[in-house]
Amino acid sequence: MIAVERLTSHTNADDDSVYRDPKLVQRLRDNCDPVANLRRTLIAGGAEADALDLLDREIDTEVREAAETALDNQALDLSVKLRKRSLPRLPNEEGNAEARAAVRRLP
C-alpha cells in the first residue's frame, strides 16, 4: 500500500495557501511524493539509478507523444464535425497550439 498526501490545491479555484501551512506543504513535497518514494525503495532494493533514469526518459517520451497524438486526434475529430457543418476552419486551432506548446514546455 502507498500512502499519499495532496500536494496541490483541490482545483484551480482553490488557493490552499490560505488554509495550509507552507512549511507543511514543502515537507510533504520533500517526503511524501509517491514516485520519489518508490524510486528510493527500488534503489534500496538493488535497482540501479541509471536504469531508472532511462526508464524515466522512456516514459516521458511516451507520454509526450501520447499527448501530441491526443491533441492531433482531438483537432481531427473536431475538424470532421465542423466540416459537416460547413465551417471553414477550427475555432480552437489557437487553443490546440497552446496545448502543444504547454506539452513541449514540460520539464
C-alpha positions as CSV (number, residue, x, y, z in Angstrom):
1,M,0.0,0.0,0.0
2,I,1.2,3.5,-0.8
3,A,0.1,6.4,1.4
4,V,-0.2,9.7,-0.5
5,E,-0.7,13.3,0.5
6,R,-2.4,16.1,-1.5
7,L,0.5,18.3,-2.7
8,T,-1.5,20.9,-4.5
9,S,-4.9,22.7,-4.3
10,H,-8.1,20.7,-4.9
11,T,-8.9,22.8,-8.0
12,N,-7.7,25.9,-9.8
13,A,-10.3,27.8,-7.8
14,D,-8.9,26.6,-4.5
15,D,-6.0,28.5,-3.0
16,D,-4.8,26.1,-0.4
17,S,-2.1,28.6,0.7
18,V,-5.0,30.3,2.6
19,Y,-5.5,27.3,4.9
20,R,-2.4,25.2,4.6
21,D,0.9,25.9,6.3
22,P,3.6,26.4,3.5
23,K,6.1,24.6,5.7
24,L,3.9,21.6,5.9
25,V,3.3,21.6,2.1
26,Q,7.0,21.8,1.5
27,R,7.7,19.0,4.0
28,L,5.1,16.9,2.2
29,R,6.7,17.6,-1.2
30,D,10.1,16.7,0.1
31,N,9.0,13.4,1.8
32,C,5.6,12.2,0.5
33,D,5.9,12.1,-3.3
34,P,4.9,8.5,-4.1
35,V,7.0,8.4,-7.2
36,A,10.1,9.6,-5.5
37,N,9.5,7.3,-2.5
38,L,9.1,4.3,-4.9
39,R,12.3,5.2,-6.6
40,R,14.1,5.3,-3.2
41,T,12.6,2.0,-2.3
42,L,13.7,0.4,-5.6
43,I,17.2,1.7,-5.3
44,A,17.4,0.5,-1.7
45,G,16.2,-2.9,-3.0
46,G,19.1,-3.1,-5.5
47,A,17.7,-1.3,-8.6
48,E,20.3,0.8,-10.5
49,A,19.7,4.5,-10.6
50,D,20.9,4.7,-14.2
51,A,18.3,2.1,-15.3
52,L,15.5,4.0,-13.5
53,D,16.7,7.2,-15.2
54,L,16.5,5.5,-18.6
55,L,13.0,4.3,-17.7
56,D,12.0,7.8,-16.7
57,R,13.2,9.2,-20.0
58,E,11.3,6.5,-22.0
59,I,8.1,7.1,-20.1
60,D,8.5,10.9,-20.5
61,T,8.9,10.4,-24.3
62,E,5.9,8.1,-24.5
63,V,3.7,10.4,-22.5
64,R,4.7,13.4,-24.6
65,E,4.0,11.5,-27.8
66,A,0.6,10.4,-26.5
67,A,-0.3,13.9,-25.6
68,E,0.6,15.1,-29.1
69,T,-1.4,12.3,-30.6
70,A,-4.4,13.1,-28.4
71,L,-4.2,16.8,-29.4
72,D,-4.0,15.8,-33.1
73,N,-6.9,13.4,-32.8
74,Q,-9.0,16.0,-30.9
75,A,-8.3,18.5,-33.7
76,L,-9.1,16.0,-36.4
77,D,-12.3,14.9,-34.7
78,L,-13.5,18.5,-34.3
79,S,-12.4,19.3,-37.8
80,V,-14.5,16.5,-39.2
81,K,-17.5,17.5,-37.2
82,L,-17.1,21.1,-38.2
83,R,-16.8,20.3,-41.9
84,K,-20.1,18.6,-41.7
85,R,-21.5,22.0,-40.7
86,S,-19.5,23.7,-43.5
87,L,-17.4,25.8,-41.2
88,P,-14.1,26.9,-42.9
89,R,-11.6,26.3,-40.0
90,L,-11.2,25.0,-36.5
91,P,-12.2,27.6,-33.9
92,N,-9.8,26.1,-31.4
93,E,-6.6,25.9,-33.5
94,E,-5.0,28.5,-31.3
95,G,-6.0,26.5,-28.2
96,N,-4.5,23.4,-29.6
97,A,-1.3,25.2,-30.4
98,E,-1.2,26.5,-26.8
99,A,-1.8,23.0,-25.5
100,R,1.0,21.6,-27.7
101,A,3.3,24.3,-26.6
102,A,2.5,23.5,-23.0
103,V,3.3,19.8,-23.5
104,R,6.6,20.8,-25.1
105,R,7.5,23.0,-22.1
106,L,7.0,20.3,-19.6
107,P,10.2,19.5,-17.7
